[in-house]
Amino acid sequence: MGSLTIRRRALLAVPALIALGLAATGCGSPQQAAAPKPGSTAPVNIGIVYSQTGALATYGQQYVEGLKAGLAYATNGTQKIGSRPLNVTYADDAGDPAKAVAAAKDLIGKGYKILAGSTASGVALQVAPLAAQNKVLFISGPAATDAMTGVNKYTFRSGRQSYQDVLTAQSLIGKPAGKKVLVFAQDSAFGKSNVDAVKAVIGGAGATVTNIAVPADAKDFTPFASQAKSAAPDLLFVAWAGTTASAMWQALDQQGVLSSTTVVTGLDIRASWPTFGAAGTKISFLAHYFDGAASNPAATALDKALGAPSDLFHPDGFTAAQMIVHAVQTGGDDVDAMVKALEGYQFDSVKGQLTVRAEDHALLQPMFQAKLDGGNAALVASVPATDTAPPVAQMKG
């Protein structure tokens, strides 16, 4: 991802046939339990299915570190909701939708009513149907695909979505009418989501949008970089996730792409910044988050808990923790009551004020413009949540 963190997140899509098969088999809907009685000491079971290993393991690690910090913050350090201790179980999906579904089914079968995680978009799209089939609360994590918004009544998200990234990018390029825009993206659920978002947002504003779909497992990027140079776009929008970002950027720079057009991409994790080298000064960055992008009590608490500067996906975990605690405080073990509690929920988090839009569960949030200066990220401007709000999606179930 040195690239679009629109990037980030997401990879590995599974054929629709598999999705249909999962929908048909399900795992049996556990009976909804009533809210616990006041003073109950029954544990709150929370299942976190995320990329502990695999291509997005670094993103998953940040998410979980943020989650732990957020749980401490939201429970005032008690690790309890009321008198109920938190029982958090972690499962590795390795970025594989099949493994994620198996882990989610196992947790649901054990009576867990709250699931969170999903570092990859392809994973999130397979776990979400299980939430609806089994009436459990699912709060997706860094997965950026727009398809998660409005996918069903039991699914929420704690990170941003591709549409918000693209609206932030649009704020960097001025009027797009009449311009040629090329999307350079992975051939994955994450990449497709970015292509669709650019076509809808920037294309909808009058630009001609085309794309180059690069295999997610590609090693040699020279042919694709050459295609990008030959296309001669007015704007190159790069959407990339994972460990091959350095090689991808090197190929684009070697082929002269960065010096021949305006390049916009998402600011990835801190560890990726050196991979840009001198090329970093040639790129305009949209940013989901970086340490210093926002200043508030939640951001301060996160950095304190980490003992180090926070990074790209720490806020996604922190936000998920706040949403889980609020849902249980209000709804107890009644999942439908948890859903109702989260719809319209407005709260202060690491990035600033967030709002869960009731109609489709989009998470409205500020975004940021950034530049790399001397190897460090610097804030250019904050983009208000009202300016990056995606259109309301039709709730599917």
DADA-V869560 format. One line per field, one symbol per residue. ss: DSSP state (@ for helix, = for strand, . for the rest). A space follows every 10 residues. Layout:
ss->???
This chain:
ss->.......... .....@@@@@ @@@@@..... .......... ...======= ......@@@@ @@@@@@@@@@ @@@@.....= =..======= ==....@@@@ @@@@@@@@@. ...====... @@@@@@@@@@ @@@@..==== .....@@@.. ....===... .@@@@@@@@@ @@@......= =======.@@ @@@@@@@@@@ @@@....=== =====..... .@@@@@@@@@ @...=====. ....@@@@@@ @@@@..@@@@ .=====...@ @@@@@@@@@@ @@=====... ......@@@@ @@@@@@.... ...@@@@@@@ @@@@@@@@@@ @...@@@@@@ @@...====. .=====.... ..==..==== ===..===== ===.@@@... .......
